[in-house]
Amino acid sequence: DKAPAHYFAKGFKRAPTAQNAIDRYESWLRGTSDKDFQQERRAEILKDLRSGVLLGKTLRYFNPRATDSHAHRLLKLIEEMNESGPLPEIKL
């Protein structure tokens, strides 16, 4: 894991709680929050989701005993896309 300074240098801000960070991550991926933050990175993640490249992969930091995490939210999006088709296209 990298030191907090690494993430601050990339424009990340400390979330008040872990749950807030997880909620904002999902909202950011869905395009409903933080619309001015790292949209190129968001597009890369969504491209991977749409292409199916993540299906069957082990997600880094995934802990099946955890009740919620960034990896759980990513898995949720993968499952949603697999069930109902892709998320809407994004515009940068």
N, C-alpha and C positions, 0 to 999 in steps of 0.2 A: 504494500500500500504506500501511496505517496503522502508526503507531508502536506498539511493544510495550505502552506504557501504555494505549492504547485497548483492547486485548484483555484486559489484566489487570483493567481496570475492569469488564469484562463477565463476570469470573469465570474466564477462561481461565488455565491454568497452563502454564508452559514445559515442554514434553516433553523428556526427556533426549536424544532423538535425533529426527531427522526421520522415520525409520521407525516409531518408537514413536508419534509423532503420527498418522501415516497409519493404523497398525493400530488405534489407539484410536478414530479417526474412524469407521472401518467398524464396529467393535464397538458404538460409540455409536448409529450409525444402526440396527443390527440389534437394539438393545436388550439387549445382553449385557454392557455395561459403562457406567460413568458414568451410572447410572440416575437420579441426583439432579441432573443438569446439563442445563439448557436444554431441558426436554422439550417445551415449546411450539414451540421452533424445530425440534426433531427432528420433531415432528408435521407442521409446515409442509413440511419437505423430503419426508417420506414421502408426504404428500398430493400433492405435485407429481409424485413418482415414480409413484404409483398412477394418477393422472389421465392420464399420458402427455404432459403438457405439456413435459417435457424431451426427448422423442423428437425427434431431428433437430436439436436445438439445439447450439450450440457452447458447451462448458463453459469457464467462465473458468479461466484458468491451466492449461488442458490443453496438454500438450506431448507430442506423439506419440513423440518421441525418448526421453522419460523412461521408465524401467522401471517406476516406481510413483509414485503421487501421490494426493492427496485426489481429484482429478478422475478418475483412473483407477479408484479404488474406487467413486466415484459411478456411473461408466459401467458398472462390473461389476454393480452393483445394478440399474441400468436394464435391462441385458441379461438378468439373471436373471429379473426380473419379466416381461419380454417373452417369455421362453422357458417359464417354469413358472407364470405367474400371479403375483398380488401377494404381497408379504410379509404376514405375519400382521398383523391390526389391532393397534394399540398402545393401551394404557390410560394415561392421564395420572394 
